[in-house]
Amino acid sequence: MTDATDPPAHPDPDVDPDTARALAADFQRVIKAMLAAVRVDAAATDGPIALVTGHLGRPLEDVVVVTAEFPSWDHASVQAGLDAYLAAQPTWYGLRGVGHDPTESLLGLLTSPGRVRHHQLSEAEYVTAATGPDTSTEVVQLGLVPARAPDGEAVVVGLRGPVPHMGQLTCHVDVLAGSRDTATATQRTIRDLVARHDVIRGQVVAFGASEYHGNELLTFLPRPTLTEQQVVLPDGILAGIREHIIGIAEHADQLLAAGQHLKRGVLLFGPPGTGKTHTVRYLMSQLPDTTVVVLTGPALWLIDRAATLARRFQPAMVVLEDVDLIGTDRNFEHADNPLLFSLLDAMDGVGADADVTFVLTTNRVDVLERALADRPGRVDLAVEIPRPDALGRERLLRLYLGGNPTTGDLAPIVAATDGVTASFLKELVRRAVLAALREGTPTVTDAALKTALDQLTASHNAITRSLLGTDQPADATGPAWE
């Protein structure tokens, strides 16, 4: 049997070749028109347009759409809110044959020229979204579901997730209905449920940048668990910080009733490695219901996003690590610093009655912008976190030794480490434990402590000491070890 597309073995000499080609082209056009008609009929009877028009009981031209926009990190919260609204866990439908154009609403996707004939209902497209540091959930990336408005009217709800690689950093909820009032009322209810089921509230999150052209990314972090005994500072320092941050939080309602403001700013300054970040981690652990937003390094430019989240999820804490990276005094700059102004505006923009704490850390308080450090309402408590004194060094050594057995005398180590930081002592203990293990014993001896100190104070470890915040090396020739 010869295939219809094969050329004839013996062409008819009475048929003009050009005429034959023209007839073949006409035949192809007829076939395409027939197939197109079949696809249109199918779309009208069992495709997504039929689902929408059938559920709403009106033609597509009479359907209105109201769209709500949410940040990309709200995708899981939006799904939680929609699940609560839909309650009965109905079936989500997907759109096979539809490219996810992030600029178009669900109605636009359904009616775009050239797409209608290709639409088919399918299973909804799902992706995974984080709901905590160790938890995640499946969320609809592109889908629609028949539903009811709060007053019982028929609506169709669509969810379109963010598409970072196409520059779309928001997710959208579309409500299709027979009237704008119905669609708006449905959106309002969904928004309320999204806020009520928000997965960010009460968590510790950090802003960063994704792999897609630096798009902002929100990451969940585990909340630290630290006790007061694990924070070694000179007497009175931790109590003062705690009273200013936690004390205000504990009496927020009474302070507001007395006409006092709640917003506060705390600046922790001192050399690297003295315990500023450790102190912040302690504060996080003592405020388990407070939403914490952490900004550090390149993410400091996202201060506006952080302030917005803090206002939304108060009680909240915004932590800006190494704020001197953007907050240096303008006298040291050759040009205006736009990030600095964003920081100042963000701190000013949070209302005085908002239960929001800004905690700033810096290693260079001497060059910090005076407008940031001195003006009340931005920073109202500045606390130096110094290098530990002799008593502090002994407490830190015992803390870092923890459950490791020791026969070593800590007094010589305390005397030989004047001027070092907590980070230096932590590394010293780690090396001492390792030295003991190499000797075949878990017990930290005088010899193990001396080995660790000799390593850290050796001339070739000058950079290591600097990284540990100890720019002046300890005197390894001080006390006798015999």
C-alpha positions as CSV (number, residue, x, y, z in Angstrom):
1,M,0.0,0.0,0.0
2,T,1.3,3.4,-1.0
3,D,1.2,6.2,1.6
4,A,-0.8,9.2,0.5
5,T,2.2,11.5,1.0
6,D,4.4,9.5,-1.4
7,P,4.8,10.8,-4.9
8,P,3.1,8.6,-7.6
9,A,5.4,6.1,-9.3
10,H,4.3,7.2,-12.7
11,P,3.1,10.8,-12.9
12,D,0.1,11.5,-15.1
13,P,1.5,13.4,-18.1
14,D,-1.9,15.1,-18.6
15,V,-1.8,16.8,-15.1
16,D,0.0,20.2,-14.9
17,P,2.5,20.1,-11.9
18,D,1.6,23.7,-10.8
19,T,-2.1,22.9,-10.8
20,A,-1.4,19.8,-8.8
21,R,0.5,21.8,-6.2
22,A,-2.2,24.4,-5.9
23,L,-4.9,21.7,-5.4
24,A,-2.8,20.1,-2.7
25,A,-2.4,23.5,-0.9
26,D,-6.1,24.1,-1.0
27,F,-6.8,20.6,0.4
28,Q,-4.4,21.3,3.3
29,R,-6.2,24.5,4.1
30,V,-9.5,22.7,4.2
31,I,-8.1,20.1,6.5
32,K,-6.8,22.7,8.9
33,A,-10.1,24.6,8.9
34,M,-11.9,21.3,9.8
35,L,-9.5,20.6,12.7
36,A,-9.8,24.1,14.0
37,A,-13.6,23.8,14.0
38,V,-13.3,20.6,15.9
39,R,-11.0,22.2,18.5
40,V,-13.3,25.2,18.9
41,D,-16.3,22.9,19.4
42,A,-14.4,20.8,22.0
43,A,-13.3,24.0,23.9
44,A,-16.9,25.2,23.9
45,T,-18.2,21.9,25.3
46,D,-15.6,20.4,27.7
47,G,-12.7,22.8,27.9
48,P,-11.8,25.5,30.6
49,I,-14.1,28.1,29.0
50,A,-17.0,25.7,29.2
51,L,-16.1,25.1,32.9
52,V,-16.2,28.8,33.6
53,T,-19.3,29.7,31.6
54,G,-21.2,26.6,32.8
55,H,-20.4,27.3,36.5
56,L,-21.2,31.0,36.3
57,G,-24.2,30.5,34.1
58,R,-23.3,33.3,31.6
59,P,-21.2,33.8,28.5
60,L,-17.6,34.7,28.8
61,E,-18.1,38.3,27.6
62,D,-20.3,38.9,30.7
63,V,-17.7,37.7,33.2
64,V,-15.6,40.1,35.2
65,V,-12.4,39.4,37.0
66,V,-10.9,41.0,40.2
67,T,-7.2,40.2,40.8
68,A,-5.3,40.4,44.1
69,E,-1.5,40.5,44.2
70,F,0.7,39.0,46.9
71,P,4.6,38.9,47.3
72,S,6.2,35.7,46.2
73,W,7.0,34.6,49.8
74,D,3.2,34.7,50.5
75,H,2.5,31.8,48.1
76,A,2.1,29.2,50.9
77,S,0.0,31.6,53.0
78,V,-2.2,32.3,50.0
79,Q,-2.7,28.6,49.5
80,A,-3.6,28.2,53.2
81,G,-6.1,31.0,52.9
82,L,-7.7,29.5,49.8
83,D,-7.8,26.1,51.4
84,A,-9.7,27.6,54.3
85,Y,-12.0,29.4,52.0
86,L,-12.8,26.4,49.8
87,A,-13.0,24.2,52.9
88,A,-14.4,21.1,51.2
89,Q,-11.0,20.6,49.3
90,P,-12.6,20.7,45.8
91,T,-10.8,19.7,42.7
92,W,-8.3,22.2,41.2
93,Y,-8.1,22.2,37.4
94,G,-5.0,23.0,35.4
95,L,-4.8,24.4,31.9
96,R,-2.9,22.2,29.5
97,G,-1.5,23.9,26.4
98,V,-1.4,27.3,28.0
99,G,1.9,29.0,28.6
100,H,2.1,30.7,32.0
101,D,2.3,34.3,30.8
102,P,2.9,36.2,34.1
103,T,1.4,39.4,32.7
104,E,-2.1,38.0,32.0
105,S,-4.9,37.3,34.4
106,L,-6.8,34.0,34.3
107,L,-9.4,35.5,32.1
108,G,-6.7,36.8,29.8
109,L,-5.2,33.4,29.6
110,L,-8.5,31.9,28.6
111,T,-9.4,34.4,25.9
112,S,-6.0,35.3,24.4
113,P,-6.1,35.0,20.6
114,G,-4.4,31.9,19.3
115,R,-4.8,30.0,22.7
116,V,-8.5,29.2,22.9
117,R,-8.2,26.3,20.5
118,H,-5.4,24.7,22.4
119,H,-7.0,24.9,25.9
120,Q,-7.6,21.6,27.7
121,L,-8.5,20.9,31.3
122,S,-5.9,18.9,33.2
123,E,-4.6,18.4,36.7
124,A,-3.5,21.6,38.4
125,E,0.2,22.4,38.4
126,Y,1.8,22.3,41.8
127,V,5.1,23.4,43.3
128,T,6.6,23.1,46.8
129,A,6.8,26.1,49.1
130,A,8.4,26.4,52.5
131,T,6.2,26.9,55.6
132,G,9.0,26.8,58.1
133,P,12.7,25.9,58.5
134,D,11.9,22.2,58.3
135,T,8.4,22.1,56.8
136,S,6.9,22.7,53.4
137,T,3.6,22.3,51.5
138,E,2.3,21.8,48.0
139,V,0.9,25.0,46.4
140,V,-1.0,25.5,43.2
141,Q,1.3,27.2,40.6
142,L,-1.4,27.5,37.9
143,G,-5.0,26.4,38.4
144,L,-8.6,27.3,38.7
145,V,-11.5,25.9,40.8
146,P,-15.3,26.4,40.8
147,A,-16.5,27.9,44.1
148,R,-19.1,30.1,45.7
149,A,-19.0,33.7,46.9
150,P,-19.8,34.5,50.5
151,D,-23.4,35.3,49.5
152,G,-23.7,32.0,47.6
153,E,-23.2,33.3,44.1
154,A,-21.1,31.2,41.7
155,V,-17.5,32.3,41.2
156,V,-14.3,30.7,39.7
157,V,-11.1,31.2,41.7
158,G,-7.7,31.1,40.0
159,L,-4.2,31.0,41.4
160,R,-1.1,32.0,39.5
161,G,2.2,31.5,41.3
162,P,5.4,33.6,40.8
163,V,7.6,33.0,37.9
164,P,11.0,34.3,39.0
165,H,12.9,33.3,35.8
166,M,10.5,35.5,33.8
167,G,10.8,38.4,36.3
168,Q,7.4,37.8,37.9
169,L,7.9,38.0,41.7
170,T,4.3,38.0,42.8
171,C,1.5,35.5,43.0
172,H,-2.1,36.4,42.0
173,V,-5.5,35.3,43.0
174,D,-8.1,35.9,40.3
175,V,-11.8,35.8,41.0
176,L,-14.1,35.4,38.0
177,A,-17.8,36.3,38.7
178,G,-20.9,37.7,37.2
179,S,-20.5,41.0,38.9
180,R,-17.7,43.1,40.3
181,D,-19.3,43.3,43.7
182,T,-19.4,39.6,44.0
183,A,-15.8,39.2,42.9
184,T,-14.6,42.0,45.2
185,A,-16.5,40.5,48.2
186,T,-14.9,37.1,47.5
187,Q,-11.4,38.6,47.3
188,R,-11.9,40.5,50.5
189,T,-12.8,37.3,52.3
190,I,-9.9,35.4,50.8
191,R,-7.5,38.2,51.9
192,D,-8.8,38.0,55.5
193,L,-8.2,34.3,55.5
194,V,-4.7,34.6,54.0
195,A,-3.8,37.0,56.9
196,R,-5.4,34.6,59.4
197,H,-3.5,31.6,58.1
198,D,-0.2,33.3,57.3
199,V,2.7,30.9,57.7
200,I,5.3,33.7,58.4
201,R,3.8,35.1,61.5
202,G,5.7,34.2,64.7
203,Q,8.7,32.8,62.7
204,V,12.3,33.8,62.1
205,V,13.0,34.7,58.5
206,A,15.9,36.1,56.6
207,F,15.9,38.0,53.3
208,G,18.4,37.0,50.7
209,A,18.7,36.8,46.9
210,S,17.7,34.0,44.6
211,E,19.6,32.6,41.7
212,Y,17.3,34.5,39.3
213,H,18.9,37.9,38.7
214,G,19.1,38.7,42.4
215,N,15.4,38.4,43.0
216,E,14.5,38.7,46.7
217,L,14.1,35.5,48.6
218,L,12.7,34.8,52.0
219,T,14.2,31.9,54.0
220,F,12.9,30.4,57.2
221,L,15.4,30.0,60.0
222,P,15.2,27.9,63.2
223,R,14.5,29.9,66.3
224,P,17.5,29.7,68.7
225,T,17.1,28.3,72.1
226,L,19.4,30.1,74.5
227,T,19.2,30.6,78.2
228,E,20.6,33.6,80.2
229,Q,23.4,31.4,81.5
230,Q,24.6,30.9,77.9
231,V,25.1,34.6,77.4
232,V,28.3,35.8,79.1
233,L,28.4,39.6,79.4
234,P,29.6,42.0,82.1
235,D,27.1,42.5,84.9
236,G,24.0,44.6,84.1
237,I,24.5,44.6,80.3
238,L,22.1,41.8,79.4
239,A,19.6,42.9,82.0
240,G,19.5,46.4,80.4
241,I,19.0,45.0,76.9
242,R,16.4,42.6,78.1
243,E,14.4,45.3,79.9
244,H,14.4,47.6,76.9
245,I,13.2,45.0,74.4
246,I,11.5,42.2,76.3
247,G,10.2,44.4,79.1
248,I,8.4,46.7,76.7
249,A,6.9,43.8,74.9
250,E,5.6,42.3,78.2
251,H,3.9,45.6,79.1
252,A,2.8,46.8,75.6
253,D,-0.9,47.2,76.3
254,Q,-0.2,49.1,79.5
255,L,2.3,51.4,77.9
256,L,-0.1,52.3,75.0
257,A,-2.8,53.0,77.5
258,A,-0.4,55.3,79.3
259,G,0.3,57.2,76.1
260,Q,3.8,55.8,75.6
261,H,5.3,54.6,72.3
262,L,6.3,51.0,71.7
263,K,8.7,51.2,68.8
264,R,12.3,51.0,70.0
265,G,15.8,50.7,68.5
266,V,18.8,49.1,70.0
267,L,22.4,49.4,68.8
268,L,24.9,46.8,69.9
269,F,28.4,47.8,69.1
270,G,31.9,46.4,69.8
271,P,34.8,44.5,68.2
272,P,34.0,41.4,66.1
273,G,33.5,38.2,68.0
274,T,32.5,39.7,71.3
275,G,28.9,38.3,71.3
276,K,26.7,40.8,69.6
277,T,25.0,38.2,67.3
278,H,24.9,35.7,70.2
279,T,23.0,38.3,72.3
280,V,20.6,38.8,69.4
281,R,20.0,35.1,69.2
282,Y,19.2,35.1,73.0
283,L,16.6,37.8,72.4
284,M,15.0,35.8,69.6
285,S,14.8,32.8,71.9
286,Q,13.1,34.8,74.7
287,L,10.4,36.1,72.4
288,P,8.9,32.9,70.9
289,D,5.8,34.6,69.5
290,T,7.6,37.5,67.9
291,T,8.2,37.6,64.2
292,V,11.9,38.2,63.5
293,V,13.2,39.5,60.2
294,V,17.0,39.2,59.7
295,L,19.0,41.3,57.2
296,T,22.7,40.9,56.8
297,G,25.3,41.6,54.1
298,P,23.8,42.2,50.6
299,A,20.3,41.8,51.9
300,L,20.4,45.1,53.8
301,W,19.0,46.8,50.7
302,L,15.7,45.0,51.4
303,I,15.1,47.0,54.5
304,D,11.8,48.4,53.1
305,R,10.5,44.8,52.7
306,A,11.6,43.9,56.2
307,A,9.9,47.0,57.7
308,T,6.7,46.1,55.8
309,L,6.7,42.6,57.2
310,A,7.4,44.0,60.7
311,R,4.4,46.3,60.6
312,R,2.2,43.5,59.3
313,F,3.3,40.8,61.8
314,Q,3.9,42.8,65.0
315,P,5.1,42.1,67.6
316,A,8.1,41.9,65.4
317,M,11.9,42.4,65.5
318,V,14.0,43.6,62.6
319,V,17.7,42.6,63.0
320,L,20.2,44.5,60.9
321,E,23.6,42.8,61.2
322,D,26.7,44.9,60.4
323,V,24.6,48.0,59.8
324,D,27.8,50.0,59.1
325,L,27.9,48.5,55.7
326,I,25.1,50.9,54.7
327,G,24.9,53.3,57.6
328,T,28.4,54.9,57.6
329,D,28.5,58.6,58.5
330,R,27.9,60.7,55.4
331,N,31.0,62.7,56.3
332,F,33.0,59.6,55.3
333,E,31.2,59.3,51.9
334,H,31.9,61.1,48.7
335,A,28.3,60.8,47.6
336,D,24.9,60.4,49.2
337,N,24.1,56.9,50.3
338,P,20.6,55.8,49.1
339,L,20.6,52.7,51.2
340,L,21.2,54.7,54.3
341,F,18.2,56.9,53.5
342,S,16.1,53.8,52.9
343,L,17.1,52.5,56.3
344,L,16.3,55.8,58.0
345,D,13.0,56.1,56.2
346,A,12.1,52.6,57.0
347,M,12.7,53.1,60.7
348,D,10.8,56.4,60.7
349,G,8.0,54.9,58.7
350,V,7.0,52.4,61.3
351,G,4.5,54.1,63.6
352,A,5.6,54.9,67.2
353,D,2.7,52.8,68.5
354,A,3.9,49.7,66.6
355,D,5.3,46.9,68.7
356,V,8.4,46.7,66.5
357,T,12.0,46.5,67.6
358,F,15.0,47.4,65.4
359,V,18.2,45.7,66.6
360,L,21.3,47.0,64.9
361,T,24.8,45.6,65.2
362,T,28.1,47.1,64.2
363,N,31.8,46.7,64.6
364,R,32.5,50.4,63.7
365,V,30.4,52.6,65.8
366,D,33.0,55.4,65.4
367,V,31.9,55.9,61.7
368,L,28.3,55.1,62.1
369,E,25.9,57.8,60.8
370,R,25.0,60.2,63.6
371,A,21.5,60.6,62.3
372,L,21.0,56.9,62.8
373,A,22.8,56.5,66.2
374,D,21.8,59.7,68.0
375,R,18.3,60.6,67.0
376,P,15.6,59.4,69.5
377,G,13.0,57.3,67.9
378,R,15.5,55.5,65.7
379,V,17.9,54.2,68.3
380,D,17.1,54.9,71.9
381,L,19.6,52.4,73.5
382,A,23.2,51.9,72.5
383,V,25.1,49.2,74.3
384,E,28.8,48.3,74.0
385,I,29.5,44.5,73.9
386,P,33.2,44.6,75.1
387,R,35.9,41.9,75.1
388,P,35.4,39.8,78.2
389,D,37.3,40.5,81.4
390,A,39.0,37.8,83.5
391,L,35.8,36.7,85.1
392,G,34.0,36.6,81.8
393,R,36.8,34.6,80.2
394,E,36.7,32.0,82.9
395,R,32.9,31.7,82.5
396,L,33.2,31.4,78.7
397,L,35.8,28.7,79.0
398,R,33.6,26.7,81.3
399,L,30.6,27.3,79.0
400,Y,32.4,26.1,75.9
401,L,33.8,23.1,77.7
402,G,30.3,22.1,78.5
403,G,30.1,18.4,79.3
404,N,33.7,17.7,78.3
405,P,35.7,16.3,81.3
406,T,38.7,18.4,82.2
407,T,41.6,18.2,84.6
408,G,43.2,21.4,83.2
409,D,43.7,24.5,85.3
410,L,41.9,27.4,83.6
411,A,43.6,30.1,85.5
412,P,46.8,30.2,83.3
413,I,44.6,30.3,80.2
414,V,42.5,33.2,81.7
415,A,45.7,35.1,82.5
416,A,47.2,34.5,79.0
417,T,44.2,35.6,77.1
418,D,43.7,39.1,78.2
419,G,42.1,41.1,75.3
420,V,40.7,38.2,73.3
421,T,37.1,37.8,72.2
422,A,34.5,35.1,73.0
423,S,35.0,33.7,69.5
424,F,38.7,33.2,70.2
425,L,38.0,31.3,73.4
426,K,35.4,29.1,71.7
427,E,37.9,28.2,69.1
428,L,40.6,27.6,71.7
429,V,38.3,25.1,73.6
430,R,37.5,23.3,70.3
431,R,41.2,22.8,69.5
432,A,41.9,21.7,73.1
433,V,39.2,19.0,72.8
434,L,40.6,17.9,69.5
435,A,44.1,17.8,71.0
436,A,42.9,15.6,73.8
437,L,41.1,13.2,71.4
438,R,44.3,12.9,69.4
439,E,46.0,11.7,72.6
440,G,43.3,9.1,73.0
441,T,41.3,10.6,75.8
442,P,38.2,12.8,76.0
443,T,39.6,14.6,79.1
444,V,40.9,18.1,78.4
445,T,44.3,18.4,80.2
446,D,46.7,21.2,80.8
447,A,48.7,19.9,77.9
448,A,45.7,20.1,75.6
449,L,44.9,23.6,76.6
450,K,48.5,24.7,76.1
451,T,48.6,23.1,72.7
452,A,45.5,25.0,71.6
453,L,46.8,28.3,73.0
454,D,50.2,27.8,71.3
455,Q,48.4,27.1,68.0
456,L,46.3,30.2,68.1
457,T,49.1,32.5,69.3
458,A,51.7,31.3,66.8
459,S,52.9,34.0,64.4
460,H,51.5,32.3,61.3
461,N,48.0,32.5,62.8
462,A,47.8,36.3,62.9
463,I,45.0,36.3,60.3
464,T,43.1,33.6,62.2
465,R,43.3,35.8,65.3
466,S,42.1,38.8,63.4
467,L,39.1,36.8,62.0
468,L,38.3,35.8,65.6
469,G,38.2,39.5,66.6
470,T,41.5,39.3,68.5
471,D,43.7,41.8,66.7
472,Q,46.2,41.8,69.6
473,P,47.5,38.2,70.1
474,A,47.6,36.8,73.6
475,D,51.0,36.6,75.3
476,A,51.9,32.9,75.0
477,T,55.1,33.4,77.1
478,G,53.2,34.7,80.2
479,P,52.3,32.2,82.9
480,A,54.3,29.1,83.6
481,W,52.6,25.8,82.6
482,E,54.6,23.4,84.8
